[in-house]
Amino acid sequence: MLMKSNRSFILKLEFIGIVFIVILGSILHFTFELFGNNPLVGAFSAVNESVWEHLKLAFWPALFYAIIEYCYLRKIAGSFFFSKAVGIYLMPLAIVLLFYLYRAFLEENLGLDILIFVIAVVAGQFASFKLLTWKEVPNIYSKFSVIALTFLAVIFIIFTFYPPQLPMFQDPISGRYGISE
């Protein structure tokens, strides 16, 4: 178990992470178009209005923030990579589940979409905090977590350019998939 001062420090970093992820994720919603539909920018930004593309708005900022956090937490937090992987995977999972749950009963609503994004980020950061302040897990979990995060990063990039022809990947406005057809 961590000292109380370390728990407070980790909690502060996770809260800052919520603000950072929400702000950067919101900016990434517009960067692809802002940078003239640049494919490199598109790999890290939403390139259309599909559910899949909006998952990148939580993933990339959370991953970037985790890299920053690692500099501060690597010596005091147990199971850093495992904790961050769980939190980062929870964000897109929560977005998908909550989005499709509300869409089963209600029409699409921008305010609810934004609220779901924020709830998912808070849930991911809270889960990360709980695991960071818990106890060490076997080293194999950390190695698997780095592989899992790398896998998700690669999938986000690949599916930007070569998305499966499934509803989750389809832009509801244009009917297109991925960066272009």
Secondary structure, DSSP 8 states (H G I E B T S, - for coil): ---HHHHHHHHHHHHHHHHHHHHHHHHHHHHHHHTTT-HHHHTTS--SSSHHHHHHHHHHHHHHHHHHHHHHHTTTSTTHHHHHHHHHHHHHHHHHHHHHHHHTTS---HHHHHHHHHHHHHHHHHHHHHHHTS----HHHHHHHHHHHHHHHHHHHHHHHS--SSGGGB-TTT--BSS--
